[in-house]
């Protein structure tokens, strides 16, 4: 399994899925170039799967799609949802991140460092 989703994150994702129209919607998780540290996370819903380019799995009951190219920098990552006085949000714990930005939304991985941008 590439991705771990905590019960708290699963519950939040299920709530968000209720607003989607189709039963075939999947959580798409991955990375893209950019951000202070070189890479930033991408998290959203997707209806399309390219079996040649995408890896599909189920994490804690959530159907997930990940670009095969991204697996080496996110394998073992845990997505959690934390609630606090200021609201709530998803947190990402990636064991492959060697440097993370202070804002927590970008990182540098040993496998794919990327070109840093200003924060």
KAURNOR-V155805 format. One record per residue. N is the residue number from 1. RES is the residue in three letters. PHI is phi in radians with two decimals (999 if undefined). PSI is psi in whole degrees, 0 to 359 (none if undefined). BURIAL is + if it has 16 or more other ideal C-beta (glycine too) atoms within 10 Angstrom, else -. Layout:
BEGIN
[[N | RES | PHI | PSI | BURIAL] [N | RES | PHI | PSI | BURIAL]]
END
This chain:
BEGIN
[[1 | UNK | 999 | 130 | -] [2 | UNK | -1.42 | 319 | +] [3 | UNK | -2.13 | 140 | +] [4 | UNK | -1.95 | 137 | -] [5 | UNK | -2.16 | 123 | +] [6 | UNK | -1.25 | 166 | +] [7 | UNK | -1.06 | 320 | -] [8 | UNK | -1.09 | 316 | +] [9 | UNK | -1.17 | 319 | +] [10 | UNK | -1.01 | 314 | +] [11 | UNK | -1.07 | 318 | -] [12 | UNK | -1.16 | 318 | +] [13 | UNK | -1.11 | 318 | +] [14 | UNK | -1.07 | 320 | -] [15 | UNK | -1.09 | 318 | -] [16 | UNK | -1.21 | 326 | -] [17 | UNK | -1.13 | 334 | -] [18 | UNK | -1.07 | 336 | -] [19 | UNK | -1.49 | 352 | -] [20 | UNK | -1.51 | 151 | -] [21 | UNK | -1.44 | 324 | -] [22 | UNK | -1.86 | 153 | -] [23 | UNK | -1.32 | 343 | -] [24 | UNK | -1.55 | 8 | -] [25 | UNK | -1.23 | 142 | -] [26 | UNK | -2.26 | 154 | +] [27 | UNK | -1.34 | 129 | +] [28 | UNK | -1.93 | 125 | +] [29 | UNK | -2.20 | 139 | +] [30 | UNK | -3.04 | 197 | +] [31 | UNK | -2.29 | 159 | +] [32 | UNK | -2.48 | 157 | -] [33 | UNK | -1.19 | 146 | -] [34 | UNK | 2.18 | 177 | -] [35 | UNK | 1.57 | 170 | +] [36 | UNK | -1.03 | 323 | +] [37 | UNK | -1.79 | 1 | +] [38 | UNK | 2.04 | 322 | +] [39 | UNK | -2.28 | 149 | +] [40 | UNK | -2.30 | 157 | +] [41 | UNK | -1.42 | 151 | +] [42 | UNK | -2.19 | 123 | -] [43 | UNK | -2.45 | 124 | -] [44 | UNK | -3.03 | 189 | -] [45 | UNK | -1.82 | 148 | -] [46 | UNK | -2.55 | 143 | -] [47 | UNK | -1.79 | 345 | -] [48 | UNK | -1.85 | 139 | -] [49 | UNK | -2.25 | 133 | -] [50 | UNK | -1.89 | 103 | -] [51 | UNK | -1.05 | 336 | -] [52 | UNK | -1.33 | 324 | -] [53 | UNK | -1.82 | 340 | -] [54 | UNK | -1.85 | 145 | +] [55 | UNK | -1.79 | 134 | +] [56 | UNK | -2.09 | 138 | -] [57 | UNK | -2.68 | 173 | -] [58 | UNK | -2.06 | 127 | -] [59 | UNK | -2.10 | 112 | +] [60 | UNK | 0.91 | 42 | +] [61 | UNK | 1.50 | 0 | -] [62 | UNK | -1.80 | 125 | +] [63 | UNK | -1.25 | 127 | +] [64 | UNK | -2.16 | 141 | +] [65 | UNK | -2.11 | 134 | +] [66 | UNK | -2.37 | 134 | +] [67 | UNK | -1.08 | 132 | +] [68 | UNK | -0.97 | 325 | -] [69 | UNK | -1.10 | 334 | -] [70 | UNK | -1.53 | 347 | +] [71 | UNK | -0.98 | 318 | -] [72 | UNK | -1.13 | 338 | -] [73 | UNK | -1.77 | 354 | +] [74 | UNK | -2.18 | 358 | +] [75 | UNK | -1.01 | 130 | -] [76 | UNK | 1.55 | 3 | -] [77 | UNK | -1.24 | 143 | +] [78 | UNK | -2.01 | 129 | -] [79 | UNK | -1.79 | 129 | +] [80 | UNK | -2.22 | 164 | +] [81 | UNK | -2.20 | 124 | +] [82 | UNK | -2.05 | 136 | -] [83 | UNK | -1.89 | 137 | -] [84 | UNK | -2.53 | 187 | -] [85 | UNK | -1.09 | 334 | -] [86 | UNK | -1.59 | 1 | -] [87 | UNK | 2.17 | 209 | -] [88 | UNK | -2.48 | 165 | -] [89 | UNK | -2.98 | 162 | -] [90 | UNK | -1.39 | 141 | +] [91 | UNK | -2.09 | 149 | -] [92 | UNK | -2.19 | 123 | +] [93 | UNK | -1.94 | 106 | -] [94 | UNK | -1.95 | 112 | +] [95 | UNK | -1.21 | 349 | -] [96 | UNK | -1.58 | 353 | +] [97 | UNK | -1.37 | 124 | +] [98 | UNK | -1.69 | 338 | -] [99 | UNK | -2.51 | 135 | -] [100 | UNK | -2.13 | 148 | +] [101 | UNK | -1.24 | 154 | +] [102 | UNK | -1.03 | 330 | -] [103 | UNK | -1.39 | 346 | -] [104 | UNK | 1.44 | 1 | -] [105 | UNK | -1.74 | 355 | -] [106 | UNK | -2.35 | 161 | +] [107 | UNK | -2.73 | 168 | +] [108 | UNK | -2.11 | 131 | +] [109 | UNK | -1.91 | 149 | +] [110 | UNK | -1.01 | 321 | -] [111 | UNK | -1.27 | 324 | -] [112 | UNK | -2.49 | 94 | -] [113 | UNK | -1.29 | 325 | -] [114 | UNK | 1.22 | 172 | +] [115 | UNK | -1.77 | 117 | -] [116 | UNK | -1.12 | 149 | +] [117 | UNK | -2.09 | 171 | -] [118 | UNK | -1.30 | 148 | -] [119 | UNK | -1.42 | none | -]]
END
